[in-house]
Amino acid sequence: MQKPDHHIFVCASFRGTEAKGKCIKKESMGLVPYLEEELADRGINAMVTTTGCLKLCEEGPVVIVYPQGHWYRGVAGEEAVDAILDALEAGEAATEYLLC
């Protein structure tokens, strides 16, 4: 496997062994297959990983993009993912979702 240029983390709300946070209740896991499909379609060399609770439940779903270090909030659905990936391709941040 080639080292990815980007690593995208999606909050899966796990605290210990149980999904207790709000991101998973806000359908964060539904973002993963769409992200992976879009990354492949766009030819972006990135890895998608789910995480434990990021403790930003009120801001969720939360997505983090590294190495840029962009933390995104309210990533609910394909439109938000598309905005983030469009910005990633342009070398920018998707400011409308950026967590300050």
Secondary structure as UniProt FT lines:
FT   STRAND          6..15
FT   TURN            16..17
FT   STRAND          18..19
FT   HELIX           24..26
FT   HELIX           28..30
FT   HELIX           31..42
FT   STRAND          46..52
FT   HELIX           57..59
FT   STRAND          63..66
FT   TURN            67..69
FT   STRAND          70..72
FT   HELIX           78..90
FT   TURN            95..97
//
